Amino acid sequence: MGSSIRNNRDQRGSARTYRERRDNTNGGTTQKTYDATYTAHSSSTTPPAFSGEPSSTDHQIDHVHEIIRDQLAPRIQTMSANAVLSDRREFLYFRRKRTGRRCSCYTSQTSPDNQCPVCLGTGIVAGYEKFGTRAEVLDFTSQGLVMVNVEPNFAEDTRPVYLRLMEGHDRGYVEAQLPIKNNTGVVDNFMLYQPIFNRGTKIIATNPLGGTAEIKEKVDLEPFLAFNSVKIRIEFTRIDAKPVITHFIFRYQIRDNLLVYGDLSRSEEEFSGLQSGVYEAYQEIPIFFDAKTLPHFRNEDVLFRCRDSRKFKIVLVNENVVAGVLTSTDVRARYLIPSMDVGINIHLLI
């Protein structure tokens, strides 16, 4: 009397599934026969070993997968986070923008300006989004931009396009309505960028109810975060010969903690602290991050190490996944090189 059981039914890829049978006519030796019916099985449904002969172990493979996914993987994720926190390094994380308004430094040229203060060489206005914040920018490309006695300086062919007070006028302004999303009520930073020194500029903010205030410090902007938009007006007065601006940017927090914690090996950290010129500039260092604070890192994103104010650009990302659950991330990052990453080094608003 023969009996059959399944073996290695759920092998992935090109693996074959075999069945065992005991041949009593040959002294009861066990023989394996290739079963083409269940070759390269990859499904969430567990079929019986053979048609008409269901097995009591049919459920076990998927059941084990669910245990790993729902119980083991979250534990590994938590252990990785605790490992990072036990010897953590604090970073600010800047994600490179890949969608958005096209920068005015990139309207007629084939590539963005590497030194552009508006896009930081990315070609997209604002350049990078700081983790835990949202940035809004008023510049020449802003939708609904109003200019009164102010003009773009097309004649000078600058990158980006500057906004300047028109000749023959002593006063003027530009204004635009900037959206505001859900936030914590805290302004992270703001800046009116002027490529040359100007004393004749002023920032005025107006809320949808008509309330206005001159913006001199971060706290002056915070009451406006209670609304869904704010009108920003940049007023020009001809105190200097040529009042000129490129853009106004402000960032507000959408989460309380902006820090991202990472860990790196002691030897790499000690080497990176040496003032060794070109070796220091080009060396890549490995950094280990947990998967709970920030789930996905990307190439070309920037890390700012709080301890020594060093900036790094991510060049390689390796995500560690268990049963479809991200448990941690290993990245390799290189020091930003001032001669190559000019816009990021000079204009990144920390």
C-alpha positions in Angstrom: 0.0 0.0 0.0 1.6 3.2 -1.1 1.4 6.6 0.6 2.4 10.1 -0.6 3.5 13.3 1.2 4.6 16.7 -0.1 8.1 18.0 0.2 9.5 21.4 -0.4 6.2 22.6 -2.0 6.7 26.3 -1.6 10.3 26.8 -3.0 10.6 30.2 -4.8 11.9 31.0 -8.3 12.8 28.0 -10.5 12.9 25.5 -7.6 11.1 22.2 -8.3 8.6 20.4 -6.0 9.1 16.7 -5.4 6.9 14.0 -3.9 8.1 11.0 -2.1 6.7 7.5 -2.5 7.7 4.2 -1.0 7.9 1.4 -3.4 7.1 -1.9 -1.6 8.1 -4.0 -4.5 11.7 -2.9 -4.2 12.3 -3.5 -0.5 10.4 -0.4 0.6 13.0 2.1 -0.6 12.0 5.7 -0.8 12.1 7.3 -4.3 11.5 11.0 -5.3 9.5 11.8 -8.3 9.3 15.3 -9.9 5.8 16.8 -9.6 5.4 19.5 -12.3 2.0 20.5 -11.0 3.4 22.6 -8.2 6.6 23.8 -9.8 7.8 27.4 -8.7 4.7 27.9 -6.5 4.4 31.5 -5.3 1.0 32.3 -4.0 -0.8 33.4 -0.8 -3.1 30.4 -1.3 -1.7 27.1 0.0 -2.9 24.2 -2.2 -3.0 20.6 -1.1 0.1 18.4 -1.7 -1.7 16.5 -4.5 -5.1 16.8 -6.1 -7.5 14.8 -4.0 -5.0 14.1 -1.2 -4.9 17.2 1.1 -2.2 17.4 3.8 -2.5 18.4 7.4 0.5 20.7 6.9 -0.9 22.7 4.0 -1.5 25.8 6.2 1.9 25.8 8.0 4.0 27.7 5.4 1.7 30.7 5.2 1.1 30.6 8.9 4.8 30.8 9.6 5.1 33.8 7.2 2.3 35.6 9.0 4.0 35.0 12.4 7.3 36.4 11.1 5.5 39.4 9.5 3.2 40.2 12.5 5.3 39.3 15.5 9.0 38.8 14.7 9.6 41.6 12.2 8.1 44.3 14.5 10.4 43.1 17.3 13.4 43.3 15.0 12.3 46.8 14.0 12.1 47.9 17.7 15.4 46.3 18.5 17.0 48.2 15.6 15.5 51.4 16.8 16.8 50.8 20.4 20.3 49.9 19.0 20.4 53.3 17.2 19.2 55.3 20.2 21.7 53.7 22.5 24.6 55.3 20.6 22.8 57.8 18.5 24.0 60.7 16.3 21.6 63.5 15.6 20.9 64.5 12.0 18.6 66.9 10.2 17.3 65.3 7.0 16.7 67.2 3.8 14.8 65.3 1.0 15.6 66.5 -2.5 12.5 67.8 -4.3 11.7 66.1 -7.6 8.4 67.8 -8.3 7.2 71.4 -8.0 7.7 74.7 -9.7 10.5 74.9 -12.1 13.1 77.4 -11.0 13.7 80.6 -13.0 17.4 79.7 -13.3 16.3 76.8 -15.5 13.9 78.5 -18.0 16.0 78.8 -21.1 19.1 76.8 -20.1 19.5 73.0 -20.4 20.4 72.6 -16.7 19.8 74.4 -13.4 22.5 76.6 -12.0 24.6 74.8 -9.4 24.9 78.0 -7.3 21.2 79.0 -7.5 20.0 80.2 -4.1 16.4 79.4 -4.9 16.6 75.7 -6.0 20.1 74.9 -4.7 21.0 73.3 -8.0 18.0 71.0 -8.2 15.9 72.9 -10.7 12.9 72.9 -8.4 12.0 75.9 -6.2 13.1 75.4 -2.6 15.4 72.6 -3.6 15.0 70.4 -0.5 12.3 69.7 2.0 13.5 69.5 5.6 12.1 66.5 7.4 9.3 67.5 9.7 8.7 70.9 8.0 7.1 72.4 4.9 8.5 75.3 2.9 6.8 78.0 1.0 8.6 80.4 -1.4 7.7 83.7 -3.0 9.8 84.3 -6.1 9.5 85.2 -9.8 7.7 81.8 -10.5 5.0 82.2 -7.8 1.5 81.8 -9.0 -0.5 85.0 -8.9 2.5 87.1 -8.3 1.6 90.9 -8.2 4.3 93.4 -9.1 3.8 97.1 -8.6 6.8 99.3 -9.7 8.9 96.2 -9.6 10.2 94.3 -12.6 12.2 91.1 -13.3 15.8 91.9 -14.4 15.7 90.1 -17.8 18.1 92.5 -19.3 20.9 91.4 -16.9 20.3 87.7 -17.7 20.9 86.5 -14.1 20.3 83.0 -12.8 17.8 83.1 -11.1 15.7 86.0 -12.2 15.9 88.9 -9.8 13.1 91.2 -8.8 14.1 94.9 -8.6 12.6 98.3 -8.1 12.0 100.0 -11.5 14.1 103.0 -12.5 12.3 106.3 -11.9 10.3 104.9 -8.9 11.1 105.3 -5.3 8.6 102.7 -3.9 7.1 99.5 -5.1 6.2 96.0 -3.9 5.7 92.4 -4.9 3.2 90.1 -3.2 1.7 86.6 -3.5 -0.6 84.3 -1.6 1.2 81.4 0.0 -0.7 78.3 1.2 -0.4 76.9 4.7 -1.0 73.3 5.6 -1.6 71.6 8.9 1.2 72.5 11.3 2.4 72.7 14.9 2.2 76.5 15.0 6.0 76.9 15.0 8.0 78.6 12.3 11.3 76.8 11.7 13.1 79.5 9.8 12.6 82.3 7.2 14.7 84.4 5.0 14.5 87.2 2.4 17.4 86.5 0.1 19.0 89.6 -1.4 22.0 89.0 -3.7 23.4 92.5 -2.9 23.1 94.5 0.3 19.7 96.3 0.4 18.4 98.5 3.2 15.2 99.4 1.5 13.1 96.2 1.8 10.4 95.2 4.3 8.3 92.0 4.8 4.6 92.5 5.4 2.3 89.5 6.2 -1.5 89.6 5.9 -3.9 86.9 7.0 -7.3 86.2 5.3 -9.1 88.3 7.8 -7.1 91.4 7.0 -4.7 91.4 10.0 -1.2 92.5 9.1 2.2 92.6 10.7 5.8 93.4 9.7 8.0 90.3 9.8 11.3 90.8 11.6 11.6 87.6 13.6 10.3 84.0 13.4 7.7 84.6 16.1 6.2 87.4 14.0 5.1 84.8 11.5 3.7 82.2 13.9 0.2 83.8 14.4 -0.4 83.5 10.7 0.0 79.7 10.8 -3.5 79.5 12.3 -4.9 80.2 8.8 -4.9 78.2 5.6 -2.9 80.9 3.7 -0.9 84.1 4.2 -0.3 87.0 1.8 3.4 88.0 1.8 4.3 91.5 0.5 7.9 92.6 -0.1 8.0 96.4 -0.1 10.9 98.3 -1.8 12.0 101.8 -0.9 14.9 103.4 -2.8 17.3 103.9 0.0 20.0 102.1 -1.9 20.7 102.5 -5.5 19.2 99.2 -6.6 16.9 97.3 -4.2 17.0 93.7 -5.5 15.7 90.3 -4.1 15.6 86.8 -5.5 13.1 85.2 -3.2 11.4 85.0 0.2 11.2 81.5 1.9 9.7 80.4 5.2 9.4 77.0 6.8 7.0 75.8 9.4 7.0 72.6 11.4 4.5 69.9 10.7 5.9 67.7 13.5 7.4 68.4 16.9 10.7 66.6 16.7 12.8 67.3 13.5 15.7 65.1 14.5 16.6 61.8 12.7 18.9 59.5 14.7 21.6 57.4 13.1 24.5 55.3 14.2 28.0 54.9 12.6 31.0 52.9 13.4 33.6 54.4 15.8 36.5 53.9 13.4 34.6 55.7 10.6 33.7 58.5 12.9 37.2 59.0 14.1 38.5 59.1 10.6 35.9 61.6 9.5 37.0 64.0 12.2 40.5 64.2 10.8 41.4 67.3 8.8 42.8 65.3 6.0 41.9 67.4 3.0 40.9 65.5 -0.1 40.6 62.2 1.7 38.1 63.6 4.1 36.1 65.3 1.3 35.7 62.2 -0.8 35.3 59.5 1.8 32.0 57.7 2.1 30.8 56.7 5.6 28.1 54.1 6.5 25.2 55.3 8.7 22.6 53.0 10.2 19.0 54.3 10.7 15.9 52.8 12.3 12.7 52.4 10.3 10.3 54.0 12.7 11.3 57.7 12.5 11.7 57.9 8.7 10.8 54.9 6.6 12.6 55.7 3.3 15.8 57.4 2.4 16.7 58.3 -1.2 19.9 59.0 -3.1 20.8 62.6 -3.5 19.2 63.5 -0.2 21.2 65.5 2.3 22.0 64.9 6.0 23.2 67.6 8.4 25.0 66.2 11.4 24.2 68.4 14.3 27.3 67.6 16.4 29.8 69.3 14.0 27.5 70.9 11.3 28.9 68.7 8.6 26.7 68.0 5.5 26.5 64.7 3.7 24.9 63.6 0.5 23.4 60.1 0.4 24.9 58.0 -2.4 23.6 54.5 -1.6 20.5 53.1 0.2 20.1 49.6 1.4 16.7 48.7 3.0 16.6 45.7 5.4 13.3 44.0 5.0 11.9 41.0 6.9 8.7 39.4 5.5 7.8 42.6 3.8 8.4 44.8 6.9 11.1 47.4 6.8 13.2 46.9 9.9 16.2 49.3 9.3 18.1 51.1 6.6 21.8 51.3 5.9 23.0 54.3 3.8 26.3 55.4 2.5 26.9 59.1 2.5 29.8 61.3 1.3 30.8 64.7 2.5 29.5 67.6 0.5 32.3 69.1 -1.5 32.2 72.9 -1.6 33.5 73.2 -5.1 30.9 70.7 -6.4 27.8 71.2 -4.2 28.0 75.0 -4.1 24.3 75.8 -3.7 23.7 73.3 -0.9 26.8 74.4 1.0 26.1 78.1 0.8 22.3 78.5 0.6 20.8 75.6 2.5 18.5 77.1 5.2 19.2 75.1 8.3 
